[in-house]
Every structure is written in C-alpha cells, then in structure tokens.
Amino acid sequence: MVKITFPDGSVREYEQGVTGLQIAESISPALARNVVSCGVNGETVELNRPINEDATIALYRFEDEEGKHTFWHTSAHLLAEALKELYPGIQFGFGPAVENGFFYDVMPKEGDVISENDFPKIEAKMKELAKKNEPVVRREVPKAEALAEFKADGQAYKCEHIEQDLEDGSISTYTQGNFTDLCRGPHLMSTGAIKAVKITSVAGAFWRGDAKRDQMTRIYGISFPKKSMLDEYLQMLEEAKKRDHRKIGKEMELFMFSERVGKGLPIWLPKGTALRLRLQDLLRKLLKPYNYQEVITPGIGGKSLYVTSGHYAHYGKDAFQPIHTPEEDEEYMLKPMNCPH
C-alpha cells in the first residue's frame, strides 16, 4: 500500500501502482470526468502514470493553470499530427504550450506555404483526429534509438535537438496516431477531451531563435474542452479589440510605433510622456509612507546571473539571444523580467 496526501492534509491509502485517475474516481465520478492531469510530489504528470511510493497529490482540471498547460501541450501535438497529414514531408521544431494556447514551429517542404487561408482545414483536421480519441502513449527509449527513429522520419531539427541538447540515456517520447514527438510531458491520456480548437495566427520564427538559422513557420492555436468555452474566449477577444491600448493610445496621441524602431516598441509622445510621469509620481507618493526605496539596475546582465536565478532555464528559449563581447569571454542578456538584479 502507498499513502497519498491531499492538498488539505488528509491521507488515504491505495494499492501500489495506483494512478491519478483511479484516485480521482475514488473521490467522485464527476471529478474523474473533469480532471486532466495530476501533480505528484510537485511534478505534473499524466493521469495514468503509476504511483509506487508514498506521495503528495493534486488533481488538476482545465480551470487550473497546470491543467491548461497539460491540455494545450497535447493540443500542440494534435496540431502537429494534423499538419503531418495535411503537408507530407513537413519538418517539426518545437511545439510548447504557452500562456494562452500553444504553438508549433514547422518547416513545410519546398513549395508548401501555410497561411491564414489554411486555418479552416487545419482546424477541421484537428477536430477529425480528436474525435478518434487516440491514446497518447509515453515511451522511454535510448538516445540512439530515438535518433534513429527521427532520422528515418527525416526530422532534421528533431535530430539536432537530440544530438545537441539531450543527455545520453533514456529519452521520453509521446505518440498519438501517426505522430511521435520528443517530450517530457505531461499530456492528456487521449485526444478525445479536445472538443474545440481555433488556429489564431501564423508568423515567422527562426530555428532556436537564431537569426542566422532557418526561418520556420510558427502556427498558434488555442483549444478547450467545450465549444461554449471557445465561443466565450472569441467573444472576449472581440471586446478586447474595442479596448486595445494600441488603438486608444494612437487616438489619444499618447504614443506611436515605427517599423524602423521595431514592432511592439512604443515611442512616448508628449501627452503620453506627461501621463506616464504623473503615474510614476503617484506611485512614489503611495510607496513613500511604507518606506520603499528605489534602485536602478542595468537593462542587461551576465548570462550566469540568469542561470543562477532560474530565469534562463525558464525563459531562455524565448529570450533575446545572448550578447557576446569580443574583448571579454562573457555573455550578456537583456533582462527577461522587470525585477532588479
């Protein structure tokens, strides 16, 4: 038997090898229907992963951050599976869950171009595959075997990832239908829970974020366990467009954007600058009675600082690439967060 400790501190005993789903079923059928993943000793795992020793557990539904991450991670794989069927010969980079949905970086074969016009057929294929309720199967394979499998499938980017980033030993892969991916997980047990999908945008993205490497196609999407949830999300987006700060800011002459400066980098105009300074003064007045003190730190820092803080491991793939100094053997990075050094 193993002792399972719940978030409220209560403890129950189960047979060794019990799964998160079985634990959810022992609590209530309704919970078992809605749970998507579980946390075992702080690590989010699949609901069918056996628990063989005493552990703490948390059961995650879609409404939980961990649950969304699991749901959208599997949806990224579903997107890749659909793209593999629609665009034979396509190659895959990375496909993670993000704050609002997921994306996958792909390289279509020469002559194939994926644009907004293709969104409906990609969504239709994803729904078709999800209806099959394909099981998502985790495997632990030796590095050499994983490399051989992806070489045989012609996946050059996956092979580079295996050779350069993954240590010798076993590597976890996940398979659903005819698609297999390198992945740590966690995932849904099957694709059937994905009831509504929307491809939201397409953009260019350099392989590994390096402007000297291949430019891939990044496809963004979002998914939900109910169509009504997708409808609510799309309605929220429409309402948000009416209140878009970029639109309002331009109308009020607060700031402007220039392609020469870069997308998303505001230039504060006189009215906007005056408003910004007033807000800063207000904050200073509010903070002073509580003995807050201001500090100013550089906009960049040594890479080793962010390795120590954990930011590099968490944000490294999405951060601007390190700045190399010719005189010193050092790498610097733009601050990935707004906290001081």
N, C-alpha and C positions, 0 to 999 in steps of 0.2 A: 504493500500500500504506500501511497505518497500523500503528504499533507499539502493541501492547496490553500494559500492565504489570499483572501479577497481584499479589495481596497478598503473596506470598512473594518478590517482587522479580524473578521470571522474566519474560521478554519474548518475545512471539510476534508475528509479522507476519500481517496479514489484509488482504483486499481492502477498499478504502474502501467504506463503507456497510454493513459487517458489523454484525450485531445481537448482542445479548447471548445470545439463544437459539442462534444459529449458533456462537458461541464456546463455549457450554456443550456443544453437540453435538460440537464438535471435541475436547473433553476426554473425555467419556464419555456414552453414551446414558442411563445411569442418572441422571447429573447433570441432563441436559436434561429428563428426566421430572419431576424434583423441584424445579427452580429456578422461582421465581415472579416475580422481578424482579432488577434488577441496579443496581449503583452505578457511575456513570461520572463520573470526576473528582469524586467525593464526593456527587453528586446521584443519588438513587434514581429510576430511570426504568423504563419498560416494556421487556420483553424484545425487542420488535420495533422499538425506536427505533434508527435507523441511527447508526453511529458513523463520522464522516467525517474525524476527525483523531486524532493520537496521543493516547492516553488511558490512565488507570489504570482498572481494573475490579474489581468484587467481585460475585460471583454469590450471590444470596440465596435460601435455601429457606424454607419456612414456619417452621422452627425458629428462624430468625434474627429479631431484632426488626424489621428493615426488611422482611423477608418477611411477617411477621404484619401489619404496617401496610398493606402493599400488598393482602394477601388480605382484610383486614377493610374496607379502603376500598372495594374492589369489592363486597363484601358489603353495605355500606351502600347502594350504588347499586342492588343487586339487591333489597334491601328496598323502596326507593322505587319501583322498577319494579313490584313485586308490589302495593304499595299503590295505585299508579295504576290498575291493572287492577281491583282489588277495590273501590276507592272513587272512582268517576268524579267529577271536579271537585275533588279534593284538591289543596291547595297545599303547596309544599315550602319549608322554610327551609334550614338547614344539616345536613349528614349526614357527620360525620367518623368515622375510626377512632379508638378510644380504647385505653387500656391493656389491657383485656380485652374485645375485641369492637368494637362500633360502635353508633351510634345515628343516628336521623334525626328532626328536628323537623318536624312536619307540621301543617297546619290542614285537617281534614276539612270538607267542605261542611256547611252547616246541616242538622241532623237526623242526621248520621252521628256516632257515638261509637265510639272504638276502646278496648276493654277487654281484660282478661286472657282473657275468653271467646273473643276473636277470634284468639288466638295460634295455635291449631292450623291455621286456614285460611290465615293469613299464611305460616306455615312451609311448608304444602303448596304454596302458590302459588310461593314462592321456589324450592322443590325442582323444581317443574314447569318453571319458567323456566331454572333452572341446567342441567337435562337437555338443553335445546335447544342448549347450548354456544354461546350468542350471542357473536359477536366484540365486543370493547369498542374502539370506534373513536375515536381522538383527532382533533380538528379545531382549526385556528387560524382564528378568524373575527373580522372587525372588530367593534368595540364596538357600533356602530349595528345591525349585522346580528344580533348576539346579543340585543340589547334587543328588536328587532322579533320575533325568534323566540319569546322568552319572553312578550312581550305577547300574541302571537297564541295562546299556550297558556294565557293567563290566570294566569300565575305572578307575582303582585304582589310577593311577597317577593324572588324572584329579580331582578325588575326594579329594586327598590330597591337591592339589593346591587350590581347593575351600575352604576347611576347614581351611587351614593354612594361605593363602595369601589374600583371598578376604573378604572384609568387608560385614557386614550384609546389606541387601537392595537388589536392583535390580542388576542383572549381565547381561551383553550383550553377546549373543551368535550369531553365524552365521551358517546358514545351506545352503548347496548346495547338491542336490540329497539326498543320504542316509547318508551324513556325517554332523555332527554338532560339532562345536568347541567353547570353551570359547575364547572370543576375544574382544578386544577393537576396532578392525578395524584399518584403513579403508580397504575397499575391492572394487573390481570391482563390477558393478551391476550384471554381469553374467560371466560365464566362457568362453563364445564364443570368447572373444578377444584374448585368449591364443592360438596362432597358431603354435608355435614351442617350443618344450621342449627338454632338454638334462639332463639326470642324470649324474653328473660329478664324484662323488666319494662316497664311503661309509667308515665309520670309527666307532670306539667305543667312547662312551661318557657316563660318569657317570651321573645318575639322580641328578639333581640340582648341578652338578659339584663336588659332594662329593664322594671321592674315597671309602668311606665306604658303599655307596649305590649301587643299582643295576647298572650294566653296560648295557646301551642301545645301539641300532644301530642308528647311525646318517647318514642320507641319504641327500646328497647335490644335488642340481639341479639348472638349470637356464632356463629362458623362455623368449620368445619375441613375439611381435605382428605380426612379419613377418618371414618367413623361411629364407629370404635373410639376415636378421639381425643375425640369429643364425649362418648361414654359415660364415659371416664375423667375428663373435666372435670366432668361432672354428679355422678359419684361423689365426686370431691374436694370439691365444694360441699356435699354431704350430710355428709361427715365434718367439714367446717369448721363447719357449723351446730352440731354437738355441742360444738365448742370455741369457739364465738362468745364473744368477750370481753364483749359486751353482756349475754349470758345469765349467764356466770360471774361477771362483776363485780357484777351485781344480787344473785345468790345469796350472794356473799361480803360484800355490803354495802360495796363499795369506792366505788361512785359511783351516781348516779341521773340520769335525764333528765327534763326537763319541757317540755311543748309550749309553755309560755309563754316559756321561755328559747330554745328552738329545737331542731330535730332535729339529732342528732349532736353536741350541745354538752354534755359531761359536767359534772356538779356533783360534785366530790370530797367524799365523806363522811369522817368522822373516820378510819375504818380505811384508806380509800384514800389519804387525805392523808398518814397516817403511813407507808404503804408507799412512796408517791411520794417523800417526803422522804428516806427511807432509801436509795432508789435514787440520788437526787441526791448524797447524801453519799458513797456508794460510788464514783460516777463521779469526784467531786472527788478522792478519795483515790487513785484509779487514775491520774488525769491529772497530779496534782501532781509526781511524780518526773520527768515528762517536760517540765516547765516550761511547761505550758499555762497561759494566763491567761484569765480570764473577762472578757467585756464584756457590756453590756446595751444594746440598741438599741431604738428605738421600735417599736411594733406597726404603725405606718403610715409611709409615706414619700411624698415628692413623686413624681408620675407620671413626671417627667423622669428620675428615678433608675432606674426600671424600664425606661424606654425605652433608656437608656444600657446597662444591664446585659443587655438582651435578653429579660428576663422578660416584658415587656409584649407583645412580638411573639409570644412562645411561649405565654403563658398568658392574654393579655388577654381573649379571648372567654369564658373560663371563670372569670375572676376576679370578685370583687365589684366593682361599678361604682365609679368614682372619687367621692371625697367633695369637694364643692365648698364653698369657704369664701366667705361673702358679702362679707367685708371685704377679702380678698386675691384677686388674679387667679391662683389656684393650684388645682391638683387634687392630692388625696392618695389613696393606695390602701393597703388592707391588704396586709401582706407576702404575696406569693404563695409564698415559700419561707421556710424557717426559718434561712437563713444571715444573718449580721449585715450591716449596711449597708456 
